[in-house]
């Protein structure tokens, strides 16, 4: 059994019979398979400090409470939405 260690080693097949014959003699290396697994919840996060006017922060917290949200999560949501708007606006130009 031959081991495939790179996706580029896999040829294009003319038909299913040729593909079946190829895989009868070849196997994908475990490291390659593990590297290809989609892990959507693996995200790195960086802590930052923002300084808010106390009244503004109180208003933000009040809005978040009324929406049953953590105020920090709501701020991240607002920033994400605004970033998308900005990116869409810059693509329209």
C-alpha positions, -999 to +999 in steps of 0.1 A: +000+000+000+014+034-010+009+064+012-002+098-001+014+126+018+003+155-004-030+163-021-011+170-053-001+134-055-037+124-063-042+122-101-073+131-120-093+100-129-109+092-162-137+071-146-148+055-113-132+022-122-097+039-125-103+058-092-113+026-074-082+008-087-060+037-075-075+037-040-072-001-037-034+005-038-031+039-021-040+054+013-039+090+026-015+097+054-032+104+087-014+137+092-028+150+058-063+139+068-061+156+102-048+188+086-078+189+063-105+188+090-125+220+091-125+235+126-148+265+125-147+272+163-110+274+166-104+311+167-077+332+183-088+362+203-069+393+213-077+414+243-078+451+238-087+481+261-112+507+251-119+538+272-155+549+273-172+579+288-190+564+319-224+577+306-218+561+272-208+528+288-239+529+310-261+534+280-244+506+261-249+482+291-286+493+293-292+485+256-274+452+260-295+442+290-327+450+272-316+426+244-304+399+269-269+402+257-235+407+273-224+442+265-190+432+253-205+407+229-229+433+216-201+457+210-182+430+190-214+424+170-218+461+163-182+463+152-185+433+130-217+446+113-201+480+107-169+464+093-191+445+068-208+477+058-175+495+053-161+466+032-193+465+011-192+503+006-155+502-005-162+473-030-190+494-045-166+522-054 
